[in-house]
Amino acid sequence: MNKNEFVARIAADADLKKSDAEKFLEAFVSNVKEIMAAGDKLQLVGFGTFEAKMRSEKEGVNPATGEKIKIAACKVPSFKPGKTLKDEINK
């Protein structure tokens, strides 16, 4: 499913115009990004938790040269599904 199909589905389920559903989706995604960038987490009970986790520095190998390189520490987005979501998927 692509973004346009998802927006159409939201619009149909929530009885909204497609433009309003797209605004909602854009606002949701934007807010999740801001929350995670600030180091906070967003918990949607029954759905899951969005948060940024810190990945530590590690050593890697350049596949072209075989040379060892350091991969810098960075934040990575993480999503942990909630029990209700897991149960729904595994019906």
HTML snippet that shows the backbone in 3Dmol.js (N, CA, C, O; Angstrom):
<script src="https://3Dmol.org/build/3Dmol-min.js"></script>
<div id="view" style="width:600px;height:400px;position:relative"></div>
<script>
const pdb = `
ATOM      1  N   MET A   1       0.850  -1.173   0.000  1.00  0.00           N
ATOM      2  CA  MET A   1       0.000   0.000   0.000  1.00  0.00           C
ATOM      3  C   MET A   1       0.894   1.234   0.000  1.00  0.00           C
ATOM      4  O   MET A   1       1.857   1.314   0.763  1.00  0.00           O
ATOM      5  N   ASN A   2       0.571   2.186  -0.855  1.00  0.00           N
ATOM      6  CA  ASN A   2       1.347   3.421  -0.888  1.00  0.00           C
ATOM      7  C   ASN A   2       0.618   4.526  -0.116  1.00  0.00           C
ATOM      8  O   ASN A   2      -0.482   4.320   0.397  1.00  0.00           O
ATOM      9  N   LYS A   3       1.252   5.698  -0.043  1.00  0.00           N
ATOM     10  CA  LYS A   3       0.705   6.802   0.746  1.00  0.00           C
ATOM     11  C   LYS A   3      -0.679   7.221   0.260  1.00  0.00           C
ATOM     12  O   LYS A   3      -1.577   7.432   1.075  1.00  0.00           O
ATOM     13  N   ASN A   4      -0.868   7.347  -1.067  1.00  0.00           N
ATOM     14  CA  ASN A   4      -2.163   7.775  -1.600  1.00  0.00           C
ATOM     15  C   ASN A   4      -3.274   6.789  -1.255  1.00  0.00           C
ATOM     16  O   ASN A   4      -4.386   7.200  -0.921  1.00  0.00           O
ATOM     17  N   GLU A   5      -2.988   5.512  -1.332  1.00  0.00           N
ATOM     18  CA  GLU A   5      -3.982   4.497  -0.974  1.00  0.00           C
ATOM     19  C   GLU A   5      -4.299   4.569   0.521  1.00  0.00           C
ATOM     20  O   GLU A   5      -5.449   4.410   0.932  1.00  0.00           O
ATOM     21  N   PHE A   6      -3.261   4.812   1.325  1.00  0.00           N
ATOM     22  CA  PHE A   6      -3.462   4.915   2.770  1.00  0.00           C
ATOM     23  C   PHE A   6      -4.307   6.142   3.118  1.00  0.00           C
ATOM     24  O   PHE A   6      -5.204   6.058   3.957  1.00  0.00           O
ATOM     25  N   VAL A   7      -4.028   7.272   2.484  1.00  0.00           N
ATOM     26  CA  VAL A   7      -4.803   8.498   2.703  1.00  0.00           C
ATOM     27  C   VAL A   7      -6.261   8.261   2.318  1.00  0.00           C
ATOM     28  O   VAL A   7      -7.164   8.674   3.046  1.00  0.00           O
ATOM     29  N   ALA A   8      -6.503   7.606   1.189  1.00  0.00           N
ATOM     30  CA  ALA A   8      -7.870   7.316   0.753  1.00  0.00           C
ATOM     31  C   ALA A   8      -8.583   6.435   1.773  1.00  0.00           C
ATOM     32  O   ALA A   8      -9.770   6.624   2.042  1.00  0.00           O
ATOM     33  N   ARG A   9      -7.864   5.480   2.334  1.00  0.00           N
ATOM     34  CA  ARG A   9      -8.464   4.586   3.334  1.00  0.00           C
ATOM     35  C   ARG A   9      -8.815   5.342   4.612  1.00  0.00           C
ATOM     36  O   ARG A   9      -9.885   5.134   5.184  1.00  0.00           O
ATOM     37  N   ILE A  10      -7.914   6.223   5.063  1.00  0.00           N
ATOM     38  CA  ILE A  10      -8.191   7.042   6.253  1.00  0.00           C
ATOM     39  C   ILE A  10      -9.413   7.921   5.994  1.00  0.00           C
ATOM     40  O   ILE A  10     -10.301   8.025   6.840  1.00  0.00           O
ATOM     41  N   ALA A  11      -9.452   8.557   4.812  1.00  0.00           N
ATOM     42  CA  ALA A  11     -10.568   9.436   4.463  1.00  0.00           C
ATOM     43  C   ALA A  11     -11.889   8.675   4.498  1.00  0.00           C
ATOM     44  O   ALA A  11     -12.883   9.181   5.018  1.00  0.00           O
ATOM     45  N   ALA A  12     -11.905   7.478   3.956  1.00  0.00           N
ATOM     46  CA  ALA A  12     -13.135   6.681   3.928  1.00  0.00           C
ATOM     47  C   ALA A  12     -13.551   6.251   5.335  1.00  0.00           C
ATOM     48  O   ALA A  12     -14.726   6.345   5.688  1.00  0.00           O
ATOM     49  N   ASP A  13     -12.596   5.780   6.139  1.00  0.00           N
ATOM     50  CA  ASP A  13     -12.913   5.292   7.486  1.00  0.00           C
ATOM     51  C   ASP A  13     -13.348   6.412   8.429  1.00  0.00           C
ATOM     52  O   ASP A  13     -14.205   6.200   9.288  1.00  0.00           O
ATOM     53  N   ALA A  14     -12.763   7.604   8.275  1.00  0.00           N
ATOM     54  CA  ALA A  14     -13.057   8.716   9.186  1.00  0.00           C
ATOM     55  C   ALA A  14     -14.064   9.699   8.595  1.00  0.00           C
ATOM     56  O   ALA A  14     -14.339  10.736   9.199  1.00  0.00           O
ATOM     57  N   ASP A  15     -14.616   9.387   7.429  1.00  0.00           N
ATOM     58  CA  ASP A  15     -15.584  10.252   6.752  1.00  0.00           C
ATOM     59  C   ASP A  15     -15.010  11.658   6.572  1.00  0.00           C
ATOM     60  O   ASP A  15     -15.640  12.654   6.928  1.00  0.00           O
ATOM     61  N   LEU A  16     -13.792  11.717   6.005  1.00  0.00           N
ATOM     62  CA  LEU A  16     -13.099  12.977   5.758  1.00  0.00           C
ATOM     63  C   LEU A  16     -12.862  13.144   4.267  1.00  0.00           C
ATOM     64  O   LEU A  16     -12.950  12.194   3.490  1.00  0.00           O
ATOM     65  N   LYS A  17     -12.557  14.388   3.888  1.00  0.00           N
ATOM     66  CA  LYS A  17     -12.083  14.631   2.534  1.00  0.00           C
ATOM     67  C   LYS A  17     -10.657  14.089   2.451  1.00  0.00           C
ATOM     68  O   LYS A  17      -9.950  14.033   3.457  1.00  0.00           O
ATOM     69  N   LYS A  18     -10.241  13.692   1.257  1.00  0.00           N
ATOM     70  CA  LYS A  18      -8.873  13.183   1.095  1.00  0.00           C
ATOM     71  C   LYS A  18      -7.848  14.233   1.500  1.00  0.00           C
ATOM     72  O   LYS A  18      -6.817  13.892   2.080  1.00  0.00           O
ATOM     73  N   SER A  19      -8.111  15.499   1.205  1.00  0.00           N
ATOM     74  CA  SER A  19      -7.159  16.554   1.563  1.00  0.00           C
ATOM     75  C   SER A  19      -7.022  16.679   3.078  1.00  0.00           C
ATOM     76  O   SER A  19      -5.925  16.922   3.581  1.00  0.00           O
ATOM     77  N   ASP A  20      -8.127  16.514   3.809  1.00  0.00           N
ATOM     78  CA  ASP A  20      -8.073  16.572   5.273  1.00  0.00           C
ATOM     79  C   ASP A  20      -7.341  15.362   5.839  1.00  0.00           C
ATOM     80  O   ASP A  20      -6.581  15.479   6.801  1.00  0.00           O
ATOM     81  N   ALA A  21      -7.576  14.202   5.238  1.00  0.00           N
ATOM     82  CA  ALA A  21      -6.887  12.990   5.684  1.00  0.00           C
ATOM     83  C   ALA A  21      -5.393  13.107   5.440  1.00  0.00           C
ATOM     84  O   ALA A  21      -4.594  12.664   6.266  1.00  0.00           O
ATOM     85  N   GLU A  22      -5.004  13.699   4.313  1.00  0.00           N
ATOM     86  CA  GLU A  22      -3.584  13.880   4.020  1.00  0.00           C
ATOM     87  C   GLU A  22      -2.951  14.866   5.001  1.00  0.00           C
ATOM     88  O   GLU A  22      -1.822  14.656   5.444  1.00  0.00           O
ATOM     89  N   LYS A  23      -3.672  15.947   5.347  1.00  0.00           N
ATOM     90  CA  LYS A  23      -3.172  16.908   6.337  1.00  0.00           C
ATOM     91  C   LYS A  23      -2.968  16.218   7.679  1.00  0.00           C
ATOM     92  O   LYS A  23      -1.972  16.453   8.362  1.00  0.00           O
ATOM     93  N   PHE A  24      -3.926  15.356   8.054  1.00  0.00           N
ATOM     94  CA  PHE A  24      -3.802  14.617   9.304  1.00  0.00           C
ATOM     95  C   PHE A  24      -2.556  13.737   9.295  1.00  0.00           C
ATOM     96  O   PHE A  24      -1.781  13.737  10.252  1.00  0.00           O
ATOM     97  N   LEU A  25      -2.367  12.988   8.211  1.00  0.00           N
ATOM     98  CA  LEU A  25      -1.227  12.083   8.117  1.00  0.00           C
ATOM     99  C   LEU A  25       0.087  12.860   8.171  1.00  0.00           C
ATOM    100  O   LEU A  25       1.016  12.456   8.871  1.00  0.00           O
ATOM    101  N   GLU A  26       0.170  13.966   7.441  1.00  0.00           N
ATOM    102  CA  GLU A  26       1.380  14.792   7.450  1.00  0.00           C
ATOM    103  C   GLU A  26       1.656  15.345   8.851  1.00  0.00           C
ATOM    104  O   GLU A  26       2.804  15.368   9.294  1.00  0.00           O
ATOM    105  N   ALA A  27       0.611  15.788   9.544  1.00  0.00           N
ATOM    106  CA  ALA A  27       0.773  16.310  10.906  1.00  0.00           C
ATOM    107  C   ALA A  27       1.232  15.206  11.855  1.00  0.00           C
ATOM    108  O   ALA A  27       2.092  15.435  12.706  1.00  0.00           O
ATOM    109  N   PHE A  28       0.662  14.014  11.713  1.00  0.00           N
ATOM    110  CA  PHE A  28       1.038  12.885  12.556  1.00  0.00           C
ATOM    111  C   PHE A  28       2.512  12.549  12.369  1.00  0.00           C
ATOM    112  O   PHE A  28       3.256  12.445  13.344  1.00  0.00           O
ATOM    113  N   VAL A  29       2.933  12.381  11.126  1.00  0.00           N
ATOM    114  CA  VAL A  29       4.323  12.023  10.825  1.00  0.00           C
ATOM    115  C   VAL A  29       5.270  13.115  11.315  1.00  0.00           C
ATOM    116  O   VAL A  29       6.305  12.812  11.909  1.00  0.00           O
ATOM    117  N   SER A  30       4.934  14.362  11.075  1.00  0.00           N
ATOM    118  CA  SER A  30       5.766  15.484  11.499  1.00  0.00           C
ATOM    119  C   SER A  30       5.929  15.504  13.015  1.00  0.00           C
ATOM    120  O   SER A  30       7.031  15.716  13.523  1.00  0.00           O
ATOM    121  N   ASN A  31       4.845  15.284  13.726  1.00  0.00           N
ATOM    122  CA  ASN A  31       4.907  15.288  15.188  1.00  0.00           C
ATOM    123  C   ASN A  31       5.704  14.112  15.729  1.00  0.00           C
ATOM    124  O   ASN A  31       6.450  14.270  16.695  1.00  0.00           O
ATOM    125  N   VAL A  32       5.565  12.944  15.131  1.00  0.00           N
ATOM    126  CA  VAL A  32       6.346  11.787  15.567  1.00  0.00           C
ATOM    127  C   VAL A  32       7.833  12.073  15.382  1.00  0.00           C
ATOM    128  O   VAL A  32       8.637  11.765  16.262  1.00  0.00           O
ATOM    129  N   LYS A  33       8.204  12.658  14.248  1.00  0.00           N
ATOM    130  CA  LYS A  33       9.610  13.009  13.996  1.00  0.00           C
ATOM    131  C   LYS A  33      10.130  13.990  15.046  1.00  0.00           C
ATOM    132  O   LYS A  33      11.220  13.805  15.586  1.00  0.00           O
ATOM    133  N   GLU A  34       9.350  15.029  15.333  1.00  0.00           N
ATOM    134  CA  GLU A  34       9.765  16.039  16.309  1.00  0.00           C
ATOM    135  C   GLU A  34       9.921  15.440  17.700  1.00  0.00           C
ATOM    136  O   GLU A  34      10.880  15.748  18.408  1.00  0.00           O
ATOM    137  N   ILE A  35       8.991  14.593  18.088  1.00  0.00           N
ATOM    138  CA  ILE A  35       9.043  13.959  19.406  1.00  0.00           C
ATOM    139  C   ILE A  35      10.291  13.090  19.529  1.00  0.00           C
ATOM    140  O   ILE A  35      10.995  13.138  20.538  1.00  0.00           O
ATOM    141  N   MET A  36      10.558  12.296  18.494  1.00  0.00           N
ATOM    142  CA  MET A  36      11.724  11.417  18.531  1.00  0.00           C
ATOM    143  C   MET A  36      13.026  12.211  18.484  1.00  0.00           C
ATOM    144  O   MET A  36      13.987  11.854  19.166  1.00  0.00           O
ATOM    145  N   ALA A  37      13.075  13.284  17.691  1.00  0.00           N
ATOM    146  CA  ALA A  37      14.282  14.111  17.593  1.00  0.00           C
ATOM    147  C   ALA A  37      14.594  14.786  18.921  1.00  0.00           C
ATOM    148  O   ALA A  37      15.756  15.035  19.240  1.00  0.00           O
ATOM    149  N   ALA A  38      13.551  15.081  19.693  1.00  0.00           N
ATOM    150  CA  ALA A  38      13.731  15.717  20.993  1.00  0.00           C
ATOM    151  C   ALA A  38      14.169  14.722  22.068  1.00  0.00           C
ATOM    152  O   ALA A  38      14.459  15.114  23.198  1.00  0.00           O
ATOM    153  N   GLY A  39      14.215  13.440  21.718  1.00  0.00           N
ATOM    154  CA  GLY A  39      14.628  12.424  22.684  1.00  0.00           C
ATOM    155  C   GLY A  39      13.482  11.870  23.503  1.00  0.00           C
ATOM    156  O   GLY A  39      13.703  11.099  24.437  1.00  0.00           O
ATOM    157  N   ASP A  40      12.260  12.250  23.168  1.00  0.00           N
ATOM    158  CA  ASP A  40      11.092  11.730  23.876  1.00  0.00           C
ATOM    159  C   ASP A  40      10.552  10.512  23.138  1.00  0.00           C
ATOM    160  O   ASP A  40      10.991  10.192  22.033  1.00  0.00           O
ATOM    161  N   LYS A  41       9.598   9.842  23.764  1.00  0.00           N
ATOM    162  CA  LYS A  41       8.960   8.737  23.069  1.00  0.00           C
ATOM    163  C   LYS A  41       7.455   8.945  23.041  1.00  0.00           C
ATOM    164  O   LYS A  41       6.886   9.598  23.916  1.00  0.00           O
ATOM    165  N   LEU A  42       6.825   8.385  22.030  1.00  0.00           N
ATOM    166  CA  LEU A  42       5.384   8.485  21.856  1.00  0.00           C
ATOM    167  C   LEU A  42       4.790   7.107  22.066  1.00  0.00           C
ATOM    168  O   LEU A  42       5.079   6.180  21.310  1.00  0.00           O
ATOM    169  N   GLN A  43       3.954   6.967  23.099  1.00  0.00           N
ATOM    170  CA  GLN A  43       3.312   5.692  23.393  1.00  0.00           C
ATOM    171  C   GLN A  43       1.850   5.771  22.994  1.00  0.00           C
ATOM    172  O   GLN A  43       1.100   6.590  23.523  1.00  0.00           O
ATOM    173  N   LEU A  44       1.450   4.932  22.074  1.00  0.00           N
ATOM    174  CA  LEU A  44       0.054   4.808  21.675  1.00  0.00           C
ATOM    175  C   LEU A  44      -0.413   3.452  22.184  1.00  0.00           C
ATOM    176  O   LEU A  44      -0.156   2.420  21.564  1.00  0.00           O
ATOM    177  N   VAL A  45      -1.106   3.466  23.327  1.00  0.00           N
ATOM    178  CA  VAL A  45      -1.512   2.238  23.987  1.00  0.00           C
ATOM    179  C   VAL A  45      -2.311   1.367  23.026  1.00  0.00           C
ATOM    180  O   VAL A  45      -3.256   1.828  22.385  1.00  0.00           O
ATOM    181  N   GLY A  46      -1.917   0.112  22.938  1.00  0.00           N
ATOM    182  CA  GLY A  46      -2.575  -0.833  22.054  1.00  0.00           C
ATOM    183  C   GLY A  46      -1.967  -0.877  20.668  1.00  0.00           C
ATOM    184  O   GLY A  46      -2.168  -1.846  19.936  1.00  0.00           O
ATOM    185  N   PHE A  47      -1.222   0.160  20.292  1.00  0.00           N
ATOM    186  CA  PHE A  47      -0.585   0.189  18.975  1.00  0.00           C
ATOM    187  C   PHE A  47       0.914  -0.027  19.089  1.00  0.00           C
ATOM    188  O   PHE A  47       1.453  -0.973  18.515  1.00  0.00           O
ATOM    189  N   GLY A  48       1.600   0.858  19.836  1.00  0.00           N
ATOM    190  CA  GLY A  48       3.038   0.697  20.002  1.00  0.00           C
ATOM    191  C   GLY A  48       3.714   1.972  20.457  1.00  0.00           C
ATOM    192  O   GLY A  48       3.066   2.977  20.748  1.00  0.00           O
ATOM    193  N   THR A  49       5.042   1.904  20.511  1.00  0.00           N
ATOM    194  CA  THR A  49       5.845   3.012  21.000  1.00  0.00           C
ATOM    195  C   THR A  49       6.886   3.397  19.959  1.00  0.00           C
ATOM    196  O   THR A  49       7.630   2.553  19.461  1.00  0.00           O
ATOM    197  N   PHE A  50       6.925   4.691  19.638  1.00  0.00           N
ATOM    198  CA  PHE A  50       7.932   5.255  18.746  1.00  0.00           C
ATOM    199  C   PHE A  50       8.971   5.948  19.616  1.00  0.00           C
ATOM    200  O   PHE A  50       8.615   6.721  20.505  1.00  0.00           O
ATOM    201  N   GLU A  51      10.259   5.679  19.369  1.00  0.00           N
ATOM    202  CA  GLU A  51      11.311   6.397  20.085  1.00  0.00           C
ATOM    203  C   GLU A  51      12.614   6.321  19.308  1.00  0.00           C
ATOM    204  O   GLU A  51      12.785   5.466  18.440  1.00  0.00           O
ATOM    205  N   ALA A  52      13.533   7.227  19.630  1.00  0.00           N
ATOM    206  CA  ALA A  52      14.864   7.207  19.039  1.00  0.00           C
ATOM    207  C   ALA A  52      15.795   6.547  20.041  1.00  0.00           C
ATOM    208  O   ALA A  52      15.833   6.921  21.213  1.00  0.00           O
ATOM    209  N   LYS A  53      16.543   5.565  19.568  1.00  0.00           N
ATOM    210  CA  LYS A  53      17.503   4.881  20.428  1.00  0.00           C
ATOM    211  C   LYS A  53      18.908   5.233  19.964  1.00  0.00           C
ATOM    212  O   LYS A  53      19.147   5.492  18.785  1.00  0.00           O
ATOM    213  N   MET A  54      19.818   5.237  20.906  1.00  0.00           N
ATOM    214  CA  MET A  54      21.211   5.557  20.590  1.00  0.00           C
ATOM    215  C   MET A  54      21.936   4.294  20.175  1.00  0.00           C
ATOM    216  O   MET A  54      21.918   3.292  20.890  1.00  0.00           O
ATOM    217  N   ARG A  55      22.574   4.346  19.017  1.00  0.00           N
ATOM    218  CA  ARG A  55      23.404   3.238  18.549  1.00  0.00           C
ATOM    219  C   ARG A  55      24.849   3.630  18.830  1.00  0.00           C
ATOM    220  O   ARG A  55      25.291   4.706  18.426  1.00  0.00           O
ATOM    221  N   SER A  56      25.582   2.771  19.513  1.00  0.00           N
ATOM    222  CA  SER A  56      26.950   3.101  19.891  1.00  0.00           C
ATOM    223  C   SER A  56      27.906   3.037  18.697  1.00  0.00           C
ATOM    224  O   SER A  56      27.603   2.447  17.660  1.00  0.00           O
ATOM    225  N   GLU A  57      29.054   3.656  18.881  1.00  0.00           N
ATOM    226  CA  GLU A  57      30.080   3.639  17.844  1.00  0.00           C
ATOM    227  C   GLU A  57      30.570   2.202  17.668  1.00  0.00           C
ATOM    228  O   GLU A  57      30.685   1.448  18.634  1.00  0.00           O
ATOM    229  N   LYS A  58      30.852   1.841  16.433  1.00  0.00           N
ATOM    230  CA  LYS A  58      31.360   0.488  16.196  1.00  0.00           C
ATOM    231  C   LYS A  58      32.356   0.507  15.049  1.00  0.00           C
ATOM    232  O   LYS A  58      32.470   1.488  14.315  1.00  0.00           O
ATOM    233  N   GLU A  59      33.069  -0.594  14.915  1.00  0.00           N
ATOM    234  CA  GLU A  59      34.053  -0.721  13.853  1.00  0.00           C
ATOM    235  C   GLU A  59      33.455  -1.520  12.713  1.00  0.00           C
ATOM    236  O   GLU A  59      32.815  -2.548  12.932  1.00  0.00           O
ATOM    237  N   GLY A  60      33.664  -1.045  11.502  1.00  0.00           N
ATOM    238  CA  GLY A  60      33.170  -1.730  10.322  1.00  0.00           C
ATOM    239  C   GLY A  60      34.296  -1.937   9.329  1.00  0.00           C
ATOM    240  O   GLY A  60      35.449  -1.598   9.596  1.00  0.00           O
ATOM    241  N   VAL A  61      33.947  -2.504   8.168  1.00  0.00           N
ATOM    242  CA  VAL A  61      34.930  -2.757   7.125  1.00  0.00           C
ATOM    243  C   VAL A  61      34.432  -2.158   5.820  1.00  0.00           C
ATOM    244  O   VAL A  61      33.288  -2.387   5.426  1.00  0.00           O
ATOM    245  N   ASN A  62      35.285  -1.390   5.145  1.00  0.00           N
ATOM    246  CA  ASN A  62      34.962  -0.857   3.835  1.00  0.00           C
ATOM    247  C   ASN A  62      34.987  -2.035   2.859  1.00  0.00           C
ATOM    248  O   ASN A  62      36.042  -2.638   2.660  1.00  0.00           O
ATOM    249  N   PRO A  63      33.841  -2.378   2.243  1.00  0.00           N
ATOM    250  CA  PRO A  63      33.808  -3.556   1.385  1.00  0.00           C
ATOM    251  C   PRO A  63      34.666  -3.420   0.123  1.00  0.00           C
ATOM    252  O   PRO A  63      35.078  -4.429  -0.450  1.00  0.00           O
ATOM    253  N   ALA A  64      34.939  -2.202  -0.313  1.00  0.00           N
ATOM    254  CA  ALA A  64      35.737  -2.001  -1.524  1.00  0.00           C
ATOM    255  C   ALA A  64      37.232  -2.228  -1.276  1.00  0.00           C
ATOM    256  O   ALA A  64      37.943  -2.775  -2.119  1.00  0.00           O
ATOM    257  N   THR A  65      37.688  -1.793  -0.095  1.00  0.00           N
ATOM    258  CA  THR A  65      39.126  -1.850   0.174  1.00  0.00           C
ATOM    259  C   THR A  65      39.500  -2.845   1.267  1.00  0.00           C
ATOM    260  O   THR A  65      40.664  -3.230   1.383  1.00  0.00           O
ATOM    261  N   GLY A  66      38.526  -3.263   2.068  1.00  0.00           N
ATOM    262  CA  GLY A  66      38.822  -4.148   3.193  1.00  0.00           C
ATOM    263  C   GLY A  66      39.378  -3.394   4.384  1.00  0.00           C
ATOM    264  O   GLY A  66      39.698  -3.999   5.407  1.00  0.00           O
ATOM    265  N   GLU A  67      39.498  -2.078   4.265  1.00  0.00           N
ATOM    266  CA  GLU A  67      40.045  -1.236   5.324  1.00  0.00           C
ATOM    267  C   GLU A  67      39.039  -1.122   6.474  1.00  0.00           C
ATOM    268  O   GLU A  67      37.837  -0.991   6.244  1.00  0.00           O
ATOM    269  N   LYS A  68      39.543  -1.174   7.716  1.00  0.00           N
ATOM    270  CA  LYS A  68      38.686  -1.011   8.890  1.00  0.00           C
ATOM    271  C   LYS A  68      38.345   0.462   9.039  1.00  0.00           C
ATOM    272  O   LYS A  68      39.205   1.329   8.879  1.00  0.00           O
ATOM    273  N   ILE A  69      37.076   0.740   9.347  1.00  0.00           N
ATOM    274  CA  ILE A  69      36.621   2.110   9.547  1.00  0.00           C
ATOM    275  C   ILE A  69      35.790   2.179  10.816  1.00  0.00           C
ATOM    276  O   ILE A  69      35.243   1.176  11.275  1.00  0.00           O
ATOM    277  N   LYS A  70      35.704   3.388  11.379  1.00  0.00           N
ATOM    278  CA  LYS A  70      34.852   3.590  12.549  1.00  0.00           C
ATOM    279  C   LYS A  70      33.518   4.136  12.080  1.00  0.00           C
ATOM    280  O   LYS A  70      33.460   5.078  11.290  1.00  0.00           O
ATOM    281  N   ILE A  71      32.450   3.537  12.573  1.00  0.00           N
ATOM    282  CA  ILE A  71      31.100   4.007  12.277  1.00  0.00           C
ATOM    283  C   ILE A  71      30.645   4.786  13.501  1.00  0.00           C
ATOM    284  O   ILE A  71      30.566   4.239  14.601  1.00  0.00           O
ATOM    285  N   ALA A  72      30.349   6.058  13.308  1.00  0.00           N
ATOM    286  CA  ALA A  72      30.018   6.958  14.412  1.00  0.00           C
ATOM    287  C   ALA A  72      28.726   6.554  15.121  1.00  0.00           C
ATOM    288  O   ALA A  72      27.831   5.950  14.529  1.00  0.00           O
ATOM    289  N   ALA A  73      28.657   6.900  16.389  1.00  0.00           N
ATOM    290  CA  ALA A  73      27.434   6.694  17.155  1.00  0.00           C
ATOM    291  C   ALA A  73      26.339   7.591  16.571  1.00  0.00           C
ATOM    292  O   ALA A  73      26.623   8.690  16.095  1.00  0.00           O
ATOM    293  N   CYS A  74      25.110   7.130  16.608  1.00  0.00           N
ATOM    294  CA  CYS A  74      24.005   7.927  16.075  1.00  0.00           C
ATOM    295  C   CYS A  74      22.684   7.464  16.685  1.00  0.00           C
ATOM    296  O   CYS A  74      22.593   6.394  17.287  1.00  0.00           O
ATOM    297  N   LYS A  75      21.677   8.294  16.514  1.00  0.00           N
ATOM    298  CA  LYS A  75      20.326   7.935  16.937  1.00  0.00           C
ATOM    299  C   LYS A  75      19.642   7.217  15.779  1.00  0.00           C
ATOM    300  O   LYS A  75      19.821   7.588  14.619  1.00  0.00           O
ATOM    301  N   VAL A  76      18.863   6.194  16.096  1.00  0.00           N
ATOM    302  CA  VAL A  76      18.098   5.480  15.077  1.00  0.00           C
ATOM    303  C   VAL A  76      16.643   5.391  15.523  1.00  0.00           C
ATOM    304  O   VAL A  76      16.370   5.185  16.705  1.00  0.00           O
ATOM    305  N   PRO A  77      15.707   5.544  14.588  1.00  0.00           N
ATOM    306  CA  PRO A  77      14.300   5.436  14.955  1.00  0.00           C
ATOM    307  C   PRO A  77      13.949   3.994  15.299  1.00  0.00           C
ATOM    308  O   PRO A  77      14.478   3.048  14.714  1.00  0.00           O
ATOM    309  N   SER A  78      13.044   3.853  16.261  1.00  0.00           N
ATOM    310  CA  SER A  78      12.639   2.529  16.710  1.00  0.00           C
ATOM    311  C   SER A  78      11.129   2.503  16.925  1.00  0.00           C
ATOM    312  O   SER A  78      10.534   3.481  17.377  1.00  0.00           O
ATOM    313  N   PHE A  79      10.528   1.379  16.598  1.00  0.00           N
ATOM    314  CA  PHE A  79       9.101   1.177  16.869  1.00  0.00           C
ATOM    315  C   PHE A  79       8.942  -0.168  17.538  1.00  0.00           C
ATOM    316  O   PHE A  79       9.395  -1.188  17.019  1.00  0.00           O
ATOM    317  N   LYS A  80       8.295  -0.170  18.697  1.00  0.00           N
ATOM    318  CA  LYS A  80       8.019  -1.418  19.405  1.00  0.00           C
ATOM    319  C   LYS A  80       6.507  -1.619  19.401  1.00  0.00           C
ATOM    320  O   LYS A  80       5.780  -0.846  20.025  1.00  0.00           O
ATOM    321  N   PRO A  81       6.028  -2.647  18.707  1.00  0.00           N
ATOM    322  CA  PRO A  81       4.582  -2.859  18.634  1.00  0.00           C
ATOM    323  C   PRO A  81       3.992  -3.233  19.989  1.00  0.00           C
ATOM    324  O   PRO A  81       4.631  -3.904  20.800  1.00  0.00           O
ATOM    325  N   GLY A  82       2.756  -2.785  20.215  1.00  0.00           N
ATOM    326  CA  GLY A  82       2.044  -3.116  21.436  1.00  0.00           C
ATOM    327  C   GLY A  82       1.382  -4.481  21.342  1.00  0.00           C
ATOM    328  O   GLY A  82       1.262  -5.051  20.257  1.00  0.00           O
ATOM    329  N   LYS A  83       0.957  -4.996  22.478  1.00  0.00           N
ATOM    330  CA  LYS A  83       0.359  -6.329  22.536  1.00  0.00           C
ATOM    331  C   LYS A  83      -0.888  -6.437  21.658  1.00  0.00           C
ATOM    332  O   LYS A  83      -1.062  -7.436  20.960  1.00  0.00           O
ATOM    333  N   THR A  84      -1.752  -5.430  21.684  1.00  0.00           N
ATOM    334  CA  THR A  84      -2.976  -5.474  20.891  1.00  0.00           C
ATOM    335  C   THR A  84      -2.665  -5.573  19.407  1.00  0.00           C
ATOM    336  O   THR A  84      -3.311  -6.335  18.687  1.00  0.00           O
ATOM    337  N   LEU A  85      -1.677  -4.804  18.940  1.00  0.00           N
ATOM    338  CA  LEU A  85      -1.271  -4.854  17.534  1.00  0.00           C
ATOM    339  C   LEU A  85      -0.705  -6.229  17.187  1.00  0.00           C
ATOM    340  O   LEU A  85      -1.050  -6.802  16.153  1.00  0.00           O
ATOM    341  N   LYS A  86       0.163  -6.759  18.049  1.00  0.00           N
ATOM    342  CA  LYS A  86       0.721  -8.088  17.803  1.00  0.00           C
ATOM    343  C   LYS A  86      -0.376  -9.147  17.718  1.00  0.00           C
ATOM    344  O   LYS A  86      -0.364 -10.008  16.838  1.00  0.00           O
ATOM    345  N   ASP A  87      -1.318  -9.064  18.648  1.00  0.00           N
ATOM    346  CA  ASP A  87      -2.423 -10.041  18.656  1.00  0.00           C
ATOM    347  C   ASP A  87      -3.265  -9.943  17.399  1.00  0.00           C
ATOM    348  O   ASP A  87      -3.673 -10.965  16.845  1.00  0.00           O
ATOM    349  N   GLU A  88      -3.533  -8.727  16.939  1.00  0.00           N
ATOM    350  CA  GLU A  88      -4.340  -8.515  15.734  1.00  0.00           C
ATOM    351  C   GLU A  88      -3.647  -9.095  14.489  1.00  0.00           C
ATOM    352  O   GLU A  88      -4.289  -9.705  13.634  1.00  0.00           O
ATOM    353  N   ILE A  89      -2.351  -8.897  14.410  1.00  0.00           N
ATOM    354  CA  ILE A  89      -1.590  -9.401  13.255  1.00  0.00           C
ATOM    355  C   ILE A  89      -1.525 -10.927  13.272  1.00  0.00           C
ATOM    356  O   ILE A  89      -1.523 -11.565  12.219  1.00  0.00           O
ATOM    357  N   ASN A  90      -1.474 -11.497  14.448  1.00  0.00           N
ATOM    358  CA  ASN A  90      -1.306 -12.954  14.556  1.00  0.00           C
ATOM    359  C   ASN A  90      -2.614 -13.728  14.689  1.00  0.00           C
ATOM    360  O   ASN A  90      -2.602 -14.882  15.118  1.00  0.00           O
ATOM    361  N   LYS A  91      -3.732 -13.120  14.332  1.00  0.00           N
ATOM    362  CA  LYS A  91      -5.025 -13.826  14.401  1.00  0.00           C
ATOM    363  C   LYS A  91      -5.011 -15.028  13.492  1.00  0.00           C
ATOM    364  O   LYS A  91      -6.004 -15.751  13.409  1.00  0.00           O
TER     365      LYS A  91
END
`;
const viewer = $3Dmol.createViewer("view");
viewer.addModel(pdb, "pdb");
viewer.setStyle({}, {cartoon: {color: "spectrum"}});
viewer.zoomTo();
viewer.render();
</script>
